[in-house]
């Protein structure tokens, strides 16, 4: 629990996360299998990939950082 709080605090300082209900859930799952630095790096990478525009061949991880973006989906998941 303490590791998750530390990582979430750091991520919030870096990305100014306003609303992202999936990040704590994913991070908690990662901390079951990975140590704290590894879980941080994987979560940070998922957030970075969500922020970039992706090509159609790449998997689209959509982790929202603002409440306005929550529920919106761009790219390949439009047709789902």
Backbone as a ProteinNet text record, in pm:
[ID]
protein_1_A
[PRIMARY]
XXXXXXXXXXXXXXXXXXXXXXXXXXXXXXXXXXXXXXXXXXXXXXXXXXXXXXXXXXXXXXXXXXXXXXXXXXXXXXXX
[TERTIARY]
82.5	0	87.6	192.7	281.4	353.9	395.3	463.4	369.7	243.6	145.8	124.7	114.9	96.8	216	336.8	456.5	459.7	433.2	436.9	328.2	208.2	99	130.2	193.8	230.8	330.8	432.7	534.3	471.6	386	320.7	233.4	165.4	82.2	167.7	283.4	373.3	424.9	450.4	503.9	397.6	280.3	179.4	55.7	50.5	-63.5	-194.8	-204.4	-320.6	-439.8	-544.6	-667.1	-766.6	-779.8	-877.8	-834.3	-796.5	-754.5	-778.9	-901.8	-935.3	-864	-810.4	-743.8	-599.9	-533.4	-392.4	-371.4	-446.3	-423.1	-450.4	-548.9	-582.2	-468.9	-422.9	-313.5	-186.6	-157.9	-39.2	-44.9	-158.7	-173.6	-147.1	-199	-173.3	-25.3	37.9	180.5	264.6	226.3	303.8	295.4	198.2	190.9	305.3	340.3	437.6	574.4	580.9	705.3	745.6	872.8	914.3	876.6	895.7	848.7	907.1	1038.8	1091.9	1040.7	1027.6	977.6	831.8	750	608.5	595.5	681.2	680.3	713.6	816.9	859	751.1	688.3	582.9	463.2	422.6	308.5	339.5	459.1	499.9	499.5	546.1	547.9	405.7	315.1	175.1	114.5	143.9	92.5	152.9	282.9	348.7	290.4	267.8	211.2	68.2	-4.2	-141.2	-141.8	-38.8	-32.9	8.8	84	132.4	27.5	32.6	-53.3	14	-61.7	-7.3	-43.8	38.5	7.8	-94.3	-155.2	-257.5	-200.2	-73.3	-12.6	17.5	24.9	60	-66.6	-57.4	-171.4	-196.4	-320.6	-357.2	-394.6	-306.3	-337.1	-398.6	-517	-583.3	-603.3	-505.9	-516.3	-540.4	-656.7	-689.7	-621.5	-591.4	-530.5	-620	-723.5	-817	-959.2	-1047.6	-1185.6	-1257.1	-1220.4	-1282.5	-1255.4	-1137.1	-1098.8	-1161.6	-1206.3	-1258.2	-1383.2	-1385.9	-1499	-1482.6	-1386.6	-1359.5	-1256.2	-1262.1	-1166.1	-1132.1	-1006.5	-965.8	-893	-870.8	-792.4	-867.9	-800.4	-857.2	-980.9	-999.4	-1113.1	-1242.6	-1242.6	-1364.7	-1473.9	-1433.8	-1530.1	-1576.2	-1527.4	-1561.8	-1698.4
-119.1	0	126.4	123.9	240.6	261.7	152.7	163.8	224.6	181.5	234.9	384.3	425.3	567.3	650.1	597.3	670.2	685.9	577.7	581.1	672.5	663.6	749.8	896.8	927.2	1066	1116.9	1035.6	1075.5	1093.4	999.3	1009.6	1134.4	1165.7	1286.1	1411.7	1414.1	1529	1544.6	1433	1437.6	1470.7	1410.6	1420.1	1500.7	1551.7	1631.3	1557.1	1437.5	1352.8	1411.4	1441.1	1496.9	1385.6	1290.5	1184	1064.8	958.4	838.7	716.1	665.3	554	422.7	407.3	282.4	274.9	386.4	385.8	316.1	348	278	127.7	89.7	-52.6	-126.8	-72.9	-135.3	-138.4	-29.1	-22.8	-127	-142.8	-242.4	-383.5	-412.6	-544	-562.7	-460.9	-469.8	-492	-429.3	-442.7	-583.2	-662.6	-801.2	-881.2	-850.1	-929.4	-863.2	-731	-657.6	-582.2	-546.3	-462.3	-316.7	-229.4	-90.8	-14.8	-17.6	55.6	1.2	-129.9	-189.1	-151.6	-155.2	-117.8	28.6	114.2	255.6	273.9	206.5	220.3	171.6	58.1	5.4	100.1	150.1	242	371.6	423.5	546.1	524.3	408.7	377.8	369.8	309.2	302.1	441.5	527.5	664.8	738.5	723.7	789.4	741.9	612.5	560.2	607.4	629.9	681.4	825.6	899.4	1040.2	1060.4	966.9	980	930.1	980.9	925.4	797.8	692	562.1	523.3	440.8	386.7	275.5	232.1	128.3	-6.2	-30	-157.6	-168.2	-57.7	-58.9	-67.9	-140	-150.8	-14	25.6	156.8	140.5	183.1	188.8	325.4	327.6	455.8	480.9	543.7	584.2	734	773.4	915.7	983.9	1109.7	1188.3	1302.9	1330.9	1438.3	1384.5	1439.1	1391	1410.7	1514.2	1542.6	1428.5	1366	1258.5	1125	1107.9	978.9	942.1	823.4	776.9	800.9	884.7	906.8	805.2	769.8	673.4	712.9	732.3	766.8	650.1	658.7	555.7	427.5	312.2	182.4	141.7	189.6	142.9	216.3	303.3	372.8	276.6	171.6	76.9	-30.9	-29.4	-134.9	-108.9
0	0	0	80.6	86.1	-46.4	-110	-239.7	-343.3	-344.2	-439.6	-416.5	-292.5	-261.1	-308	-284.7	-327.9	-479.9	-550	-696.5	-750.9	-696.7	-743.8	-718.5	-606.7	-578	-681.7	-711.9	-809.9	-947.8	-988.2	-1119.3	-1127	-1017.7	-1016.6	-1029.4	-967.5	-978.9	-1121.5	-1190.2	-1325.8	-1429.9	-1418.4	-1524.2	-1485	-1364	-1317.1	-1344	-1291.3	-1313	-1239.2	-1314.2	-1257.5	-1225.7	-1316.8	-1300.5	-1384.5	-1317.9	-1389.8	-1301.4	-1302.3	-1212.9	-1245	-1364.5	-1399.8	-1351	-1333.3	-1294.7	-1159.7	-1053.5	-926.2	-934.6	-1011.9	-1026	-1096	-1206.8	-1282.1	-1197.3	-1129.8	-1045.4	-934.2	-871.4	-764.7	-816	-934.2	-993	-1025.3	-1077.9	-1109.6	-984	-873.6	-750.7	-691.4	-732.7	-687.9	-748.5	-872.7	-946.5	-962.9	-948.2	-971.3	-845.5	-836.6	-724.7	-754.8	-659.4	-671.5	-791.5	-813.9	-930.4	-1063.5	-1074.2	-1199.2	-1223.5	-1118.3	-1131.8	-1172.3	-1117.4	-1154	-1302.5	-1349.4	-1488.8	-1584.3	-1553.8	-1640.5	-1643	-1527.2	-1520.6	-1594.1	-1575.2	-1645.6	-1796.4	-1841	-1983.6	-2038.9	-1964.8	-2009.7	-2022.4	-1927.5	-1933.8	-2052.7	-2072.8	-2186.5	-2319.2	-2332.9	-2457.2	-2477.4	-2370.8	-2382.7	-2431	-2395.9	-2433.8	-2578.1	-2634.1	-2771.5	-2869.7	-2990.7	-3094.2	-3144.5	-3152.5	-3188.5	-3330.4	-3389.2	-3520.6	-3504.1	-3610.7	-3603.9	-3561.5	-3586.6	-3551.2	-3402.3	-3332.3	-3190.8	-3105.3	-2995.3	-2903.3	-2840.8	-2834.4	-2779.4	-2632.5	-2543.6	-2401.3	-2377.3	-2326.7	-2307.4	-2158.3	-2096.7	-1957.6	-1956.3	-1915.3	-1914.5	-1797	-1814.5	-1707.8	-1662.9	-1741.9	-1707.4	-1714.2	-1633.6	-1628.9	-1762.2	-1836.1	-1966	-2064.5	-2053.5	-2145.2	-2109	-1985.9	-1941.6	-2020.5	-2072.6	-2151.9	-2299.8	-2339.3	-2480.7	-2525.7	-2649.2	-2702.2	-2844.3	-2870.5	-3005.1	-3068.8	-3193.4	-3262.7	-3286.2	-3272.5	-3309.6	-3229.1	-3107.2	-3028.8	-3061.7	-3158.6	-3200.6	-3244.1	-3310.3	-3368.9	-3273.1	-3150.4	-3054.4	-2995.5
[MASK]
++++++++++++++++++++++++++++++++++++++++++++++++++++++++++++++++++++++++++++++++

